[in-house]
């Protein structure tokens, strides 16, 4: 849900110090009580501009590397997400927006138990129980060693207990033989049992998304259902499979049974395809050359499996920039782990 930024960094800003002066001035111009949305847009612009400045000075910042603005940007995302979460109780359409914001915060700073906790509640409200369990479990794991984390990303005692209780309640059928489901607190042995069950749930369930003529559907399936889907899809001659479940990421065009494997599960090129198909909420870097190169590469990958005549990725600079598929004559089937 990115939007056009109302802030523009002057061309004369060419280094970190000048960017910091520009940021402080713009923040002061917002007044004593700026809206969270305005602060968020300002921090987004400052963060992207910092990366661009470093890129131009040949000291490139990797996409996952923090900048001087990352911590404040995540704090602003958390505040905006919380406001949307509260409003989502009145309007169901705001739930996905809140999920997008907390996922973005988690990508910027993975050591964020509070984002996991918020996502667990939001996904539970949407009936996506498998994913909710994964996030509640991750929140518990991070909170067990959160002393050095950014202060506003930590969970308090009540939230930790609530995360455990929510996870147990959602897993009631899986742990029906245990007798601690209704207790508000857990001893160390029970917590260890819970974590083992949750970890097993991570690996036993698969997030399955489909894109059929632009309509997106999301489900959580078992690993056995995953095997069945893969087998059944082999007879679908117009299916493209994007598979990131428990393996090196790959794309497969089933009409020709050709497969292209990526070197790492987090391949940057693959993100462009998933974003264009609306299967992942991901912000490409604010660098035109990088976007152009990766679009060319992902289209070349599609060509290697013979799918380029039916699927194409493109980029438009309109509306603040967007990735899209001007041509998509395939049904898309995307599998990933609960941990992704």
ABEGO torsion letter per residue (X at the ends): XBBBBABBBBAABABAAAAAAAAAAAAAAAEABBBAAAAAAAAAAAAAAAAAAAAAAGBBBBAABBBAAAAAAAAAAAAAAAAAAAAAAABAAAAAAAAAAAAAAAAABABBAAAAAAAAAAAAAAGBAAAAAAAAAAAAAAAABAAABBAAABBBAAAAAAAAAAAAAAAAAAAAABAAAABABBBAAAAAAAAAAAAAAAAABBBBBBBBGGBBBBBBBBAAAAAAAAAAAAABAABBBBBABGBBBBBBBAAAGBBBBBABAABAAAAAAAAAAGABBBBBBBBAAAAAAAAAAAAAAAAAAGAAAABBBBBBABGGEBBBBABBABBBBBBBBAAX
